[in-house]
Amino acid sequence: MNKESFLNKYKFTIILLIIMVVCAVIAASSVESAIDGVPQLNYSMIIVLAIVGLCAGLLGGWIGTGGCSVMLPVLHFWLGFSAPVAVGTTLFAVIFTALSGGYGHFKQKNLDKRVALWMGGAGITGVMVGSWLFTFLTAKSALLGFIIGIVFLWPSFRMIREGIRGLKKSNGSANVSSPAQNQQIKGHPANLSIFGAIVGTLTGIVGLGGGYALVPGLIYLFGAPVYVTMGTSLAIMLPMALVGGTIKLVQGFVFLEAALVLASGTIVGAQTGAATIKKFKPNTLKLIFGIYFLYVAVKFITNYFGIHIW
């Protein structure tokens, strides 16, 4: 009984994982990659990539932040990927993460289709513009890293602030119940499109899936309820990651085998994170990872000025 319910619950995820593993094996057995700026893909590297993807997926499942924020700096700083290839590989991996997570939310109807269509459509245009700008930055790896560092400042400050604020409230003497929220996301189509285009442009440039901006933007700018925000954000991220990741694959900035291994880890991690979220205090996790993202931002920015911190 339990086995059948498990298979029914995760049937789509299991099928997706099987397809990805088969594609990874085919890609690895084909002609060796001619991409510059990537390490050798051996068994130990595959294990490391799977663990990185797992951790990224866990983070997304626990606090609703895209796993790109974990994968990109690890690929670049600790695994030896060049900045352009780290951007392309990370963005390509997000395609499958958003597909898996978005499917689950779609089944539970935890998304606003109107907002997803407006933001996703405008986001595709933004991704194309960002991908065009990305081609000019690939020859200037330090400048690309500097831009990535600036972008990382936003999620780090947001998570640190929310983590500290949430911990203070939880330590207070009284809990104030939040007002009931509407099930639909407000916002004029023009405003939704502008915001989607901005996030899409950043996605095309720095390779982050957009969850770091979409989640707080939908909540604080458009008054979205949290559970609808998660599904809607993934639905918006999917077309942006698909277009941006495909463009970077064609441009030669995606280490395909590594991207598939990362994506497999994120899918498993996201499902595990969603199943274990009640065992952790989200505010504590936000504070910890906010500090980590701030460190990553400082590392990217200081590298641009020739200052290398560990």
C-alpha positions in Angstrom: 0.0 0.0 0.0 2.7 2.4 1.0 4.8 1.4 -2.0 2.0 2.0 -4.4 1.1 5.4 -2.9 4.8 6.4 -3.1 5.0 5.4 -6.8 1.8 7.2 -7.6 2.9 10.3 -5.8 6.4 10.5 -7.4 5.6 8.9 -10.7 6.4 12.0 -12.8 9.6 12.7 -10.8 10.8 9.1 -11.2 10.1 9.1 -15.0 12.0 12.4 -15.3 14.9 11.1 -13.4 15.2 8.0 -15.5 15.1 10.1 -18.7 17.8 12.4 -17.4 20.1 9.5 -16.3 19.8 7.9 -19.7 20.6 11.2 -21.4 23.6 11.8 -19.1 24.9 8.3 -19.9 24.5 8.9 -23.7 26.1 12.3 -23.5 29.0 10.9 -21.4 29.6 8.0 -23.8 29.7 10.3 -26.9 32.6 12.3 -28.1 34.3 14.2 -25.3 33.2 17.8 -24.7 35.3 20.5 -26.4 34.1 23.1 -24.0 36.9 25.2 -22.4 36.9 26.1 -18.8 35.5 22.8 -17.4 37.1 20.1 -15.2 37.3 16.5 -16.1 34.1 14.6 -15.4 35.2 11.5 -13.5 33.3 9.4 -10.9 34.3 11.6 -8.0 33.2 14.8 -9.8 29.8 13.1 -10.6 29.3 12.4 -6.9 30.3 15.9 -6.0 27.9 17.4 -8.6 25.1 15.1 -7.4 25.6 16.3 -3.8 25.7 19.9 -4.8 22.4 19.5 -6.7 20.9 17.7 -3.7 21.8 20.5 -1.4 20.5 23.1 -3.9 17.2 21.2 -4.1 16.9 20.9 -0.3 17.3 24.7 0.0 14.6 25.2 -2.6 12.3 22.8 -0.8 12.9 24.3 2.6 12.8 28.1 2.0 11.5 28.5 -1.5 14.7 29.9 -3.0 16.0 28.6 -6.4 18.9 26.2 -6.2 20.9 28.2 -8.7 22.2 30.4 -5.9 24.0 27.4 -4.5 25.1 25.7 -7.7 26.6 28.6 -9.5 29.2 29.8 -7.0 30.2 26.2 -6.1 30.7 25.4 -9.8 32.8 28.5 -10.3 34.8 28.9 -7.1 35.3 25.3 -5.9 34.9 23.0 -8.9 36.9 25.0 -11.5 34.2 26.0 -14.0 34.8 29.3 -15.8 32.1 31.9 -15.0 30.4 31.7 -18.4 30.2 27.9 -18.3 29.0 28.0 -14.7 26.2 30.4 -15.7 25.1 28.3 -18.7 25.4 24.9 -16.9 23.4 26.1 -13.9 20.6 27.7 -16.0 20.3 24.5 -18.1 19.9 22.4 -14.9 17.1 24.6 -13.7 14.9 23.5 -16.6 14.4 20.1 -15.1 14.1 21.4 -11.5 11.4 23.9 -12.5 9.6 21.2 -14.6 9.5 18.8 -11.7 8.5 21.3 -9.0 6.1 23.1 -11.3 4.3 19.9 -12.2 3.6 19.2 -8.5 2.2 22.6 -7.9 0.1 22.4 -11.1 -1.5 19.2 -9.8 -2.3 21.0 -6.5 -3.5 24.1 -8.4 -1.0 26.2 -6.5 -0.4 28.7 -9.2 -2.0 31.7 -10.8 -2.1 31.0 -14.6 -2.8 34.6 -15.5 0.3 35.9 -13.8 2.4 33.0 -15.1 1.4 33.7 -18.7 2.1 37.5 -18.4 5.4 37.2 -16.5 6.6 34.1 -18.3 5.9 35.6 -21.8 7.7 38.9 -20.9 10.4 36.9 -19.2 11.2 35.0 -22.4 11.8 38.3 -24.1 14.0 39.4 -21.3 16.0 36.2 -21.4 16.7 36.7 -25.1 17.9 40.2 -24.4 20.0 39.1 -21.5 21.5 36.2 -23.5 22.5 38.7 -26.1 24.2 40.9 -23.5 25.8 37.7 -22.1 27.7 37.2 -25.3 29.5 40.5 -24.8 30.4 39.6 -21.2 31.8 36.1 -21.8 35.1 37.7 -22.9 35.1 39.7 -19.7 34.8 37.0 -17.1 35.7 39.3 -14.2 33.0 41.7 -15.1 30.5 38.9 -15.4 31.5 37.8 -11.9 31.1 41.3 -10.6 27.5 41.5 -12.0 26.7 38.1 -10.5 28.0 39.4 -7.1 25.8 42.5 -7.3 22.8 40.3 -8.1 23.6 38.0 -5.1 23.4 40.9 -2.7 19.6 41.1 -3.1 18.7 37.5 -1.9 21.4 37.7 0.8 20.1 40.9 2.4 16.5 39.7 2.0 17.1 36.4 3.7 19.2 37.8 6.5 16.5 40.4 7.2 13.6 38.0 7.1 15.6 35.4 9.1 16.4 37.9 12.0 12.9 39.3 11.9 11.3 35.9 12.0 13.4 34.7 14.9 12.6 37.8 16.9 8.9 37.2 16.3 9.1 33.6 17.3 10.9 34.6 20.5 8.2 37.1 21.4 5.6 36.6 24.0 2.7 36.6 21.7 2.1 35.4 18.2 0.2 37.7 15.9 -1.8 35.9 13.3 -1.4 37.3 9.8 -4.5 38.4 7.9 -6.1 36.0 5.5 -4.8 36.4 1.9 -6.6 36.2 -1.4 -6.0 33.2 -3.5 -5.2 35.3 -6.6 -2.2 37.5 -7.3 -3.0 41.1 -8.0 -1.3 43.3 -10.6 -1.9 45.0 -13.9 -0.6 43.0 -16.9 1.7 45.9 -17.8 3.3 45.8 -14.3 3.6 42.0 -14.4 5.2 42.1 -17.8 7.7 44.7 -16.8 8.8 42.8 -13.7 8.9 39.6 -15.7 11.1 41.2 -18.4 13.5 42.5 -15.8 13.9 39.1 -14.1 14.2 37.5 -17.5 17.0 39.8 -18.5 18.9 39.1 -15.3 18.4 35.4 -15.9 19.9 35.6 -19.4 22.9 37.5 -18.0 23.8 35.7 -14.8 22.1 32.3 -15.2 20.1 32.4 -12.0 16.7 30.9 -12.4 14.9 34.0 -11.1 13.4 32.5 -7.9 15.5 34.9 -5.8 13.6 37.8 -7.3 10.3 36.2 -8.3 9.4 34.9 -4.8 9.8 38.2 -2.9 8.6 40.2 -5.8 5.3 38.3 -6.1 4.8 38.5 -2.3 5.8 42.1 -1.6 5.0 43.9 -4.9 1.9 42.0 -5.9 0.5 40.7 -2.6 0.7 37.0 -3.6 -0.1 34.3 -1.0 3.0 32.2 -0.2 1.7 28.8 -1.4 0.5 30.3 -4.8 3.8 32.2 -5.1 5.9 29.0 -5.1 3.9 27.3 -7.9 3.6 30.5 -9.9 7.3 31.3 -9.6 8.3 27.8 -10.9 5.8 28.2 -13.7 7.4 31.5 -14.7 10.9 30.1 -14.3 10.3 27.1 -16.6 10.0 29.0 -20.0 12.8 31.4 -19.0 15.2 28.6 -18.1 14.2 26.6 -21.1 14.9 29.5 -23.5 17.9 30.7 -21.7 19.4 27.3 -21.1 18.8 26.2 -24.8 20.5 29.4 -26.0 23.5 28.9 -23.8 23.7 25.2 -24.9 23.8 26.3 -28.6 26.4 29.0 -27.7 28.6 26.3 -26.2 28.4 27.4 -22.5 26.7 24.3 -21.1 28.6 21.3 -19.8 25.7 19.0 -20.6 26.7 16.0 -18.6 27.3 18.1 -15.5 24.0 19.9 -15.9 22.1 16.7 -16.0 23.8 15.3 -12.9 23.1 18.6 -11.1 19.5 18.6 -12.1 19.0 15.0 -11.0 20.3 16.0 -7.5 18.1 19.1 -7.3 14.9 17.1 -8.2 15.6 14.5 -5.4 16.6 17.3 -3.0 13.5 19.4 -3.7 11.2 16.4 -3.0 13.1 15.6 0.2 13.0 19.3 1.3 9.3 19.5 0.7 8.7 16.3 2.7 10.9 17.4 5.7 10.2 21.2 5.7 8.2 20.9 9.0 11.3 19.5 10.8 13.2 22.8 10.4 12.7 26.4 11.4 12.6 28.3 8.1 13.8 31.5 9.7 17.0 29.9 10.9 17.6 28.4 7.5 17.0 31.8 5.9 19.6 33.5 8.2 22.2 30.8 7.6 21.9 30.8 3.8 21.5 34.6 3.7 25.0 34.8 5.3 26.3 32.3 2.8 24.9 34.3 -0.1 26.4 37.5 1.3 29.8 35.7 1.4 29.4 34.6 -2.2 28.4 38.1 -3.3 31.5 39.6 -1.5 33.7 36.9 -3.1 32.5 37.7 -6.6 32.8 41.4 -6.2 36.2 41.5 -4.5 37.6 39.1 -7.2 36.7 41.8 -9.8 39.1 44.2 -7.9 41.8 41.6 -7.7 41.2 40.8 -4.0 40.9 37.0 -3.6 39.2 35.8 -0.4 38.9 32.2 0.6 
